[in-house]
Every structure is written in C-alpha cells, then in structure tokens.
Amino acid sequence: MAPPDTRTPPSTASGSTEQLDAAVKKDEAAAKPSGPLYGTDIADIRFGPTFGFKTTNQAINLHKAFVPVFIMLMMVAFNNYELPIVVYFVMHTCYALFWITIYSTFPFKNFEFELGNAEFWMTFTMANSYLSIAVALAWTTRELPPWRIGLALFSFMWGIFLNFVTDAQTYCMLKYRKGLITDGMYQRTRNPGYLGEVLIYAGYCMMAKSWVGWCVCLVWWLGVFVPNATKKDKSLSRYPGFEAYKAHTYAFLPKLTPFPALF
C-alpha cells in the first residue's frame, strides 16, 4: 500500500504564506510610531535624512527651507525693502538655517514619526501658517521705532539661546543617560524649548504692525504647545522623583526662586 501523501496542497501552502505575510505587515504597521515620541529612547530611533516626504521632522525641515524664499517673494510683491522686513528676513532665515543644521547634528526625536502623504502636506501647510507674519509685515510695516526693533531682537536672541541649547542638552543627555532631566536648562522650567520658541515668534510679531501674527501664534501656543507639554508631563510621570521636580518648576515660565547665587 502506498504511503499517505503528507505534502501540503498548493492552495493551502499559498494561503498560509499569505496569512503569514499579512500578519508580519500588521505587526510592522503596529510598531510604527504615529504620534510624538515622548518616552522613546533616542537609541531606538532611526532618523531619516534631513529632507524627504515621510516624517514630521522632514515636513518641518521643508517648511524651514521655504521660509527665506517666501519672505523674499513678499518683499518683491509689496515692493518693501525697508529696515523692518530686512531685519525680520535675517532673523527668520537664521532660525530656519539653524534648525536645518541642528537636525543633522542633534535631531529632535519627538517628531521623527512617519506620516501619510496627506498628513505630510497638511503638516507642511500648517507650519507655513507662521509665514502670515511675513505677509502682514511686508504689507503694513515700512518703519519702526528703534526701541521696538531692539526689543524684538532681544526676545528673538533669548529664544534662540533657550531653544537650541535645550535641544543640545536633551539629545546628549538622553543618548548617554536615560531618565528624568532636572538640571541645566530644565532646573526652573519643564519646557525651556517651548519657551524659546514662544520668544522667537514673539520677536517676529513685534516687527509687524499687525495683530495677524499674534493670533496665529496664540493658536499654535494654546492648541499645540500646551497639549504637547501635558502629554510630556504624563510620559515623565513614570520616573521616580517627577512629582517633586514638578512641584519645584513651572510648565513654561522659569521659576525664579530660589534666586541663583551671583556673587
């Protein structure tokens, strides 16, 4: 008597392979981050190139590259080459170039997650809403008192300092030591980076004789910065000592007491 045929029928084998492939793809899709990576180890993140069309970071980088081009177009469109818009052009272009350069040295991990095609362009468009400041400035402002330009530059420079020093500290410390960061830029405020961005864009708004920029910035600050800071606090709450750290700091503004020893 012939031995029984134990081979798997072709249709069954094919079906098993397809099911396995589908399961693998499902697991890969579930593993891909789909939101800000709060609490994710930097060592576990594979950063993409500076420019592309996949991640939130790349959408923001594309926006930054578009900034100087758009401002120059506004200068031409409104025939405005006066001091206020020239100063603003230098401020915003420097910030954009700093941001792109820093991504290649100590990138911001929380936005290194993939987007769909529609989500990518929506993020790019939303980031470009900040350029309403350029439109308002080119349209309405041809001269400003020196004190106002000086105040805008003061706010901008402090914002640049807070933003990028914080990014450097965060990247380096989390790369070599996991856990809660409570010293350095974080010892008086839990979100020095966001405070820096607020000061940067406040400086831009001061350069324009228009309320449009302030309205756009308020939407970002209240609709994005505050919810993200809340999510960050929730993520950090898993670390021992967070409640004590939270009690001695503010979410955004630095807690001025106890006063530092200056002499």
Sequence and secondary structure as in RCSB ss.txt:
>XXXX:A:sequence
MAPPDTRTPPSTASGSTEQLDAAVKKDEAAAKPSGPLYGTDIADIRFGPTFGFKTTNQAINLHKAFVPVFIMLMM
VAFNNYELPIVVYFVMHTCYALFWITIYSTFPFKNFEFELGNAEFWMTFTMANSYLSIAVALAWTTRELPPWRIG
LALFSFMWGIFLNFVTDAQTYCMLKYRKGLITDGMYQRTRNPGYLGEVLIYAGYCMMAKSWVGWCVCLVWWLGVF
VPNATKKDKSLSRYPGFEAYKAHTYAFLPKLTPFPALF
>XXXX:A:secstr
      S  HHHHHHHHHHHHHHHHHHHHHHS  S  TT  GGG     SS SSBHHHHHHHHHHHHHHHHHHHH
HHTT  SHHHHHHHHHHHHHHHHHHHHHTTS  GGG  B  HHHHHHHHHHHGGGGHHHHHHHHH S   HHHHH
HHHHHHHHHHHHHHHHHHHHHHHHHH  S   SGGGSSBS HHHHHHHHHHHHHHHTSS SHHHHHHHHHIIIII
HHHHHHHHHHHTTSTTHHHHHHTSBSSS    S     
